[in-house]
């Protein structure tokens, strides 16, 4: 009896000690999967955003081949931004209900469809459709991937600082835009078939991204009873109304600067500066977005108010220097001003994303981020279309004079919004 009792006690003790160990092992395995998934989604996010700027250094080639004007280039670019806005309105928030992967994978498929269109017939109507389709995919990706990264980060490192998420998500977003232009420019300059090879390379990368995302753990449990569908609403009701309005204004101003360099800058370098190198055109765009991505990393430990001040100041200095470079036909001034403006836009947008992700509840995080990206992409599309229309009547430099003045007014308005925020609290 005693032996049996001792054995029984020992057996029970062993089993009870093994259960927590097994649970701990499963938890560690799940944490590792979420950690790997974090980097998979970051790379897929970067790849998709990079594909979005592949056409930027190629616009001069399209202009020479089909006799495009600057106005038509901005319309092609604007079709992308319109696609983003439509997608954000219709689907940017749906991943909160159905899960991140069920939105992210179809969005990457749309990017792959756009690549196929570019590879097929690159006539003007196809360019417009391809850019629209690409924009539809990016609109689904931006808010979904950003929310997905935060949740994977939290699952992998519970209780850890959010800094890794903020750096990686904004670097994948903004840095990807620079990488795409640089890769496309280099391929177009040194590889055969400059209007086909860049799209072929990214078609392969997008296919690999789809496969990798499919193997990543989901972070949102699909709701059995889904809310009544409605398009994305632009709402500041996310815990800090004044803060959300300020972040949205910052996003609009930041993307207005990015629009300038993805739609007009390569054509200006090739035309007014008489430097037709596709690699140089891609490098100019990369310098702007690369500066933004590096600045986002370097300023990682700065408090949000300091990031906001730095971002506003750098944009207010950088864009006028760009204008000086255009007036004097100086590539050096144009590049320096572009990098400084890019640093400001990147830091300011990073602060905006971090603020919104922190203030929103998990159930509405995708919606809150979708609203931020929607306003930001309006900041990208409206100035681009405005620049294109204005260049039909006056010179590009005159349009830049107007753009610079309006941007400075806009930055002053964003500054006022942030100064009002503490009082609103």
ChimeraX attribute file (.defattr): number of C-alpha atoms within 10 A of each C-alpha:
attribute: neighborCount
match mode: 1-to-1
recipient: residues
	/A:1	6
	/A:2	7
	/A:3	8
	/A:4	9
	/A:5	10
	/A:6	11
	/A:7	12
	/A:8	12
	/A:9	12
	/A:10	12
	/A:11	12
	/A:12	12
	/A:13	11
	/A:14	11
	/A:15	12
	/A:16	11
	/A:17	11
	/A:18	12
	/A:19	11
	/A:20	11
	/A:21	12
	/A:22	11
	/A:23	11
	/A:24	12
	/A:25	12
	/A:26	12
	/A:27	14
	/A:28	13
	/A:29	13
	/A:30	15
	/A:31	19
	/A:32	15
	/A:33	17
	/A:34	24
	/A:35	20
	/A:36	17
	/A:37	23
	/A:38	26
	/A:39	16
	/A:40	18
	/A:41	25
	/A:42	23
	/A:43	20
	/A:44	26
	/A:45	29
	/A:46	26
	/A:47	25
	/A:48	29
	/A:49	26
	/A:50	24
	/A:51	30
	/A:52	25
	/A:53	25
	/A:54	25
	/A:55	26
	/A:56	27
	/A:57	34
	/A:58	24
	/A:59	26
	/A:60	26
	/A:61	19
	/A:62	19
	/A:63	15
	/A:64	10
	/A:65	10
	/A:66	12
	/A:67	11
	/A:68	15
	/A:69	17
	/A:70	22
	/A:71	20
	/A:72	17
	/A:73	24
	/A:74	26
	/A:75	22
	/A:76	24
	/A:77	30
	/A:78	28
	/A:79	24
	/A:80	28
	/A:81	29
	/A:82	23
	/A:83	25
	/A:84	30
	/A:85	27
	/A:86	19
	/A:87	25
	/A:88	33
	/A:89	22
	/A:90	18
	/A:91	25
	/A:92	32
	/A:93	28
	/A:94	26
	/A:95	27
	/A:96	24
	/A:97	20
	/A:98	16
	/A:99	18
	/A:100	28
	/A:101	23
	/A:102	16
	/A:103	21
	/A:104	27
	/A:105	20
	/A:106	15
	/A:107	27
	/A:108	25
	/A:109	18
	/A:110	21
	/A:111	28
	/A:112	26
	/A:113	17
	/A:114	27
	/A:115	25
	/A:116	16
	/A:117	18
	/A:118	22
	/A:119	17
	/A:120	11
	/A:121	12
	/A:122	16
	/A:123	12
	/A:124	15
	/A:125	10
	/A:126	15
	/A:127	21
	/A:128	19
	/A:129	18
	/A:130	26
	/A:131	27
	/A:132	23
	/A:133	26
	/A:134	29
	/A:135	29
	/A:136	28
	/A:137	33
	/A:138	31
	/A:139	29
	/A:140	32
	/A:141	32
	/A:142	27
	/A:143	29
	/A:144	30
	/A:145	27
	/A:146	27
	/A:147	27
	/A:148	30
	/A:149	28
	/A:150	23
	/A:151	20
	/A:152	25
	/A:153	25
	/A:154	19
	/A:155	20
	/A:156	22
	/A:157	15
	/A:158	12
	/A:159	9
	/A:160	11
	/A:161	11
	/A:162	16
	/A:163	14
	/A:164	14
	/A:165	22
	/A:166	23
	/A:167	21
	/A:168	24
	/A:169	28
	/A:170	26
	/A:171	26
	/A:172	27
	/A:173	26
	/A:174	29
	/A:175	26
	/A:176	27
	/A:177	29
	/A:178	32
	/A:179	26
	/A:180	27
	/A:181	34
	/A:182	28
	/A:183	23
	/A:184	31
	/A:185	29
	/A:186	20
	/A:187	22
	/A:188	23
	/A:189	20
	/A:190	11
	/A:191	12
	/A:192	10
	/A:193	11
	/A:194	18
	/A:195	20
	/A:196	20
	/A:197	16
	/A:198	26
	/A:199	23
	/A:200	16
	/A:201	15
	/A:202	22
	/A:203	22
	/A:204	12
	/A:205	17
	/A:206	23
	/A:207	15
	/A:208	13
	/A:209	21
	/A:210	20
	/A:211	11
	/A:212	16
	/A:213	19
	/A:214	13
	/A:215	12
	/A:216	19
	/A:217	17
	/A:218	18
	/A:219	18
	/A:220	17
	/A:221	11
	/A:222	15
	/A:223	11
	/A:224	8
	/A:225	7
	/A:226	11
	/A:227	9
	/A:228	5
	/A:229	10
	/A:230	11
	/A:231	14
	/A:232	20
	/A:233	15
	/A:234	15
	/A:235	13
	/A:236	19
	/A:237	14
	/A:238	19
	/A:239	13
	/A:240	16
	/A:241	16
	/A:242	21
	/A:243	24
	/A:244	27
	/A:245	21
	/A:246	23
	/A:247	29
	/A:248	27
	/A:249	24
	/A:250	34
	/A:251	29
	/A:252	27
	/A:253	28
	/A:254	31
	/A:255	24
	/A:256	23
	/A:257	27
	/A:258	25
	/A:259	24
	/A:260	22
	/A:261	23
	/A:262	31
	/A:263	30
	/A:264	21
	/A:265	20
	/A:266	27
	/A:267	26
	/A:268	21
	/A:269	23
	/A:270	19
	/A:271	12
	/A:272	14
	/A:273	15
	/A:274	11
	/A:275	15
	/A:276	19
	/A:277	18
	/A:278	28
	/A:279	20
	/A:280	20
	/A:281	30
	/A:282	31
	/A:283	24
	/A:284	27
	/A:285	32
	/A:286	29
	/A:287	23
	/A:288	30
	/A:289	31
	/A:290	25
	/A:291	24
	/A:292	30
	/A:293	29
	/A:294	19
	/A:295	23
	/A:296	29
	/A:297	19
	/A:298	11
	/A:299	16
	/A:300	18
	/A:301	11
	/A:302	13
	/A:303	10
	/A:304	18
	/A:305	13
	/A:306	14
	/A:307	24
	/A:308	24
	/A:309	15
	/A:310	19
	/A:311	28
	/A:312	24
	/A:313	19
	/A:314	21
	/A:315	29
	/A:316	23
	/A:317	16
	/A:318	26
	/A:319	28
	/A:320	23
	/A:321	22
	/A:322	25
	/A:323	22
	/A:324	17
	/A:325	20
	/A:326	21
	/A:327	15
	/A:328	12
	/A:329	16
	/A:330	16
	/A:331	16
	/A:332	12
	/A:333	20
	/A:334	24
	/A:335	20
	/A:336	18
	/A:337	24
	/A:338	32
	/A:339	26
	/A:340	26
	/A:341	30
	/A:342	34
	/A:343	30
	/A:344	32
	/A:345	38
	/A:346	36
	/A:347	33
	/A:348	30
	/A:349	30
	/A:350	33
	/A:351	26
	/A:352	27
	/A:353	24
	/A:354	20
	/A:355	18
	/A:356	24
	/A:357	22
	/A:358	15
	/A:359	17
	/A:360	19
	/A:361	14
	/A:362	16
	/A:363	12
	/A:364	18
	/A:365	25
	/A:366	27
	/A:367	29
	/A:368	30
	/A:369	26
	/A:370	31
	/A:371	26
	/A:372	30
	/A:373	24
	/A:374	29
	/A:375	23
	/A:376	23
	/A:377	28
	/A:378	22
	/A:379	24
	/A:380	28
	/A:381	29
	/A:382	17
	/A:383	21
	/A:384	29
	/A:385	23
	/A:386	16
	/A:387	24
	/A:388	24
	/A:389	17
	/A:390	17
	/A:391	19
	/A:392	13
	/A:393	10
	/A:394	10
	/A:395	10
	/A:396	18
	/A:397	16
	/A:398	14
	/A:399	17
	/A:400	21
	/A:401	15
	/A:402	12
	/A:403	21
	/A:404	19
	/A:405	13
	/A:406	13
	/A:407	20
	/A:408	18
	/A:409	13
	/A:410	17
	/A:411	21
	/A:412	13
	/A:413	16
	/A:414	23
	/A:415	18
	/A:416	12
	/A:417	19
	/A:418	22
	/A:419	14
	/A:420	14
	/A:421	16
	/A:422	10
	/A:423	8
	/A:424	11
	/A:425	9
